[in-house]
Amino acid sequence: MKRLILLSAIAAAAAGCQSPESDVSPTTLLPIRSSAVVVFTSNAWDGRPGTPREIFTLDADGTALTRVSFCNSETQACDNVEAAPAPDARRLAVRRVLDPQVGERIFILDTSRGVEGEITPQVPANTAIGVAATSKTSSIDWSPTDDLLVYSGQLGDALPDLYRTIPRPDPGGAQTGPLTATPTVREGGVRIDPTGSVAVFDRNEQGARSVIYIFFSGANQVQVTSGGTVGGPLPGTPYVVGSDADPDYSPDGQSLVFRRLTSTGNAGRGTWDLMVVRADGSGLAPLVTGPVYRGAPDWGSRGIVFAEIDSAANVARLVVVDASGGNARTLYSTNGLLEISYPRWLR
């Protein structure tokens, strides 16, 4: 079956292991409502810029805003960067920062049972104990067909590669390991296609524009886009103007949506357009344009959802458009100094 490409991509790799240990006490989790259709992260719960994010859900009409996670406390900052839902719409794979020096770690939250655990993978490495934890995770996705996670992360000081693992401890390491190994190239923004067969990601050679690739196997990765007009770097990020990033598949798997950096303005966030292209690289076209920040899009049967931050208007919002970029509607809005990050369709 085609979907076994991702499942078997590391069969020949050396064994690794995972540590389910965490220095965070179990936290309160609320069940995800059966009517909720979008999950995202935001620090609007606190109302102050720069504070950590928690996880929220919304119904299809933008009502029933519900805070799902409660991991921040007076003694522990707990920044939930991104939540990738499982096909069952009750479990979440979460990129979480507890220590900025370590970066993002991976947690699994089972909201129906009110439990969570860390599964930050350990993979083969040139260390005294033979394994090391991947760190500074920069994207994650849950396969729509299997209990399989694909993510981008760093091993030591190397640039991020793509990895795969499972959403539970993997003591023997049979299910955990690298999909790519490119020490001079940064890979991120990974998302699995609707059939669970292949993955799309952004690939960035240092100092160059990032562009979109499709991962078919460790030996077969195909370039889809070439980026836009080249410009200066966006401070604090790996991107230069003209970079393509954060792709996602259409529900039928035939097209991709991604964002393209068009300038370094907008209070340092950059301005980003949303673009669409067919998976074979043809039909490239703008979807949503204009001088505001747009985050990673997510394409589902209800449309394309993304975060938009307009510094000039001092507003951050969740927006949904149809496959042509039309019929835009705002699901949620808040102060433009706050964060809305990585919205995903739950169902």
N, C-alpha and C positions, 0 to 999 in steps of 0.2 A: 504494500500500500504506500502511496506517496507520502503520507504523513509520517512514516517511519524515518524519513530523512532527518528530521530534527531529533527524533527519539534516539536514533542510532549514530548521530554524527560524532559522538565521542567514544564509541565502543572500543576503539583502539588506544584511547588515552590512558595514562596511568591513573590508578585509583586515587580518589580524594575522600574527604569526609566533611561532615557539617557539624557545627556546634549549635545546639539549641539553647545555649546559655544566654542569659541576659542579666544586666545589672539593674533592670527596671522592674519594680514590683508589678504584679498583675494589676491591670487598670480596668475601670468600668467601660464596658462597651454596650451600646444600645443595639438591638436588632435592626436590620435594615427593613424598612417598611415594605410591604408587598406592592404598594403603589409607587414607590420611588423608582425613578428611571435614570437619574444622573447621580454620580458620586464625584466629589472634587475636594480639594483641600484649600483652606483659607485661614488667615489669622483674624478674621472679622469677629471671632468670638471674644477677642481681647480688645480690639479697637485701636491698638497702637501700632504704628509702623515698625517693622523689624522684629516683631515678636513671632514665636513659633506657630506653626499651622496645626489645625485639627482637621478631622474628616467630617464632611457634611453630605447629605443627600437632598434631592429635590424631586417633586412629582413632575409630570410632563407639562403641567400648566404653570410651573414656577412656584407653586405653593408648597406647603408642608416642609419648609426648610428644617432639617433635623441634624443636630450634631450627634455623630456616631461615636467618636473617640473622645477620651478624657485623660490623656496621658501626661499633660503638663501639670506641674505642681510648683509650690513655692521653692522647692529644693532641686527640681530637675526640669530643665528645658527639654522639650521633646517635639522636634519639628517633623511633622508628617509631610514629606515633600510630595509624594505621589501615591495614589492607591489604585492598583490594577485589580478589577474584580474577576472572580472565578466565574465559569459558566453558570454556576448555581445561584449567583447574585447574592450570596450571603457571606462568602469568604473573600478576603482582600489580601493581596500581596502589597506590602507597604514599604516604600523607601523612607527610612526614618533616621534623623540625625540626633544623636544624644551627646556626642562629643565632636565639635567642629574639626578637631585635629584628625579624627578617624574618618569622618564623612558618613555617607549614607550606609546604613545597615538594613538588612531585609528581615521584615517581620511578617508573619501570617496572622491575620485577625479573623477568627471565626465569630462573626457577630451574632449568630443564632445561639451559640453556646456561651457567649460572653468571655471567651478565652483568647489568649494570644501567645505567641512564642517566637523567638528569634531563630532564623535558619540561615544566617549569613554564611555562605558556603566557604569551605576550605578546599583548596585545590592543590595539585602537585606544584611544588616550588623548590628552588635551590636553597633550602634552609636546613638547619640541624635536625629538625623533626620531619622534614620531607614534605610538609604542607604549610600553607599560609592562607589567611583569610583574604578574600577579595574585598576591596574597599572602594569608597567613593563611587558607589553605584550611581549611574547617570540616567538610566531608563530601565523599565521592567514591563513585561507583558505576560499574561496568563493565556495559555493556549485555549482556543474556543472548543477544542475537541478532546483534550487530555489534561490530566493533572501534571502539567509541565510548565515551567517558568523559563523564559529567556530574558536575559538582562545584560547590560553593559557595566563593566567594572574594571578596576585597576588591580594589578598584582604588584605590590611594591611601588616603585617609581615608574613603571612602564605606563605607556598610554593605554586608555581603556580599550579592551577587547570585548567580544561577545561571548557570553557563557550561557549554559543551560543548567537547570537543576530541577528539583521537585519541591512541592510546597509542604514538606515535612522533613524531619531528620533523615539523613542518608548515610548511616554509619560506615557502610562499605565503600561509598563513593561511586557506585556503579552508575548512578544517574546524574552525576555532577562532573562538570569539566568545561574546557574551552571549546567554542565553536570556531574561533579565529585566533590567530597568533601573529599580530603585526606590530612589532614594537615601535615602529616609527609612524604609525597611522592611528588616529583616534577614531573609534567606532562607537556610535551611540544611537539614541532615538529608535530602538528596535521595537518592531511590532510584528506579530504573527498573522499570516493570512487566514481568511475564514475557514479554510479546509484543514488548517494545522500542518500544512505541507512545507511551507517556506516562510521566510521572514524578510521584511524590508527594514532598512536602517540608513543612517547618514554616516558618511565616511569622509574624514578630514585629514589630509596631509598637512603637516605643520606649516602655517603661513599661507595656505591656499584656501580657496573656497571649499566648504563642505558640499558634497553632492549625494544624491540618493542612489543606493544600490539595493539589489535583491540578493539575499543569501539562499542559494539552492543547495550548496554543500560546502564543506571546507575548502574544496578545490574549485568551486564554481560560484563566483559572485559577479553579477552583471550590473554594469552602470546603467542608470535610467535617466538621470538629469545631468546637466553640465553647469548649473548655477547661473546667476544673473550677472549684471555689470559689476565688475570688481571695484571695491572701495577700501576704506580703512578698517582697522580692527574695532570691534565692539569691546571696550574695556571690561575686564573681569570675565570674559567668555572666550571660548576657542574660535569664535566666528569672526570673519571679515565680511564686509558688505558684499552681497552677491551670493552668500551661503544659502544652501537649501538644507532644511533640518526637519526632524520630527515627522516622518511620513506615517501614514496609516492607509489601510486598504478600504476600498468601498465594500459594501455588503456582498456584492457578487464577485469580489476579488479581481475584477478586470481593470480597475483604476486606482490611483493613489491621490491622496490629498497631502500637502506638506506646506511648510511655511518658508518664506524667502526673506532674508534680511535686506532692506532697501536703504536704510540710513542708520547712523549711530545716534540720532536725536531722541526726543521723547524722554527727557530726564534720565538718560543713560540706559534705558531699557532697549533702545533701538526701535525702529519701525519695521513691521513685518507684514508682508502680503501673504494671503493664502493662495496656493496654486493647485491645479489638478493636472494629471497626466495619466495616460494609459500605461499599464504595466510594461508594455513593450517600448515605452519612451516616446510614443507618438501622441499628438493631440494636446501638447502643453498649452495651458491657458490660465489666465488669472481668474480667481474665484471671488476673493474679497480683497479690496485694495484701500489705501488711504494711510495717512501719516499717524498711525497709532501702533501700540504694541499688541501683537496677537501671539498667544501661546500655542502649544501643541494641540492640533485638532484631533477629534475623534469622530469617525464616520460610522453611523449606524442606520438602522432602518427608519429612524425618525428624523434623520438629517445629519448635518455636521455641526458639532458643538465645539466651542473654543472660548478661551478667556480673552478679553480685550481690555486694555488699560489705556485710557486717554488722559495723559498728564495735564494737558491744557484745560480739559473740562473737569478735571479732578474726579474721574469716575472709573471704577473697575466693574466689569460686568461679564456675565455668562451669556453668550449669544448662540443662537441656532439658526442656520441657513439651510436651504434645500440644496440638492446636488448641482444646481446652476448658480448658486450664490444668492438667490433671491429669497423672498419671504422671510427676511431677517426678523427675529424677535428676541427680546431680552428675557431670559429666565430669572436673572437675579442681578442686582447691582449694589455696590457699596462704595465707600470712599476710595478715591484713586490712589491714595498712599498705602492702601492695604493690598494684600496678595489674594488672588484667586488663581489656583494652579491645577493643571492636568485634569480637566473634566473628562469623565468616561461614561459612556452609556452602560447601564446595568442590564438592561433588557430592551 
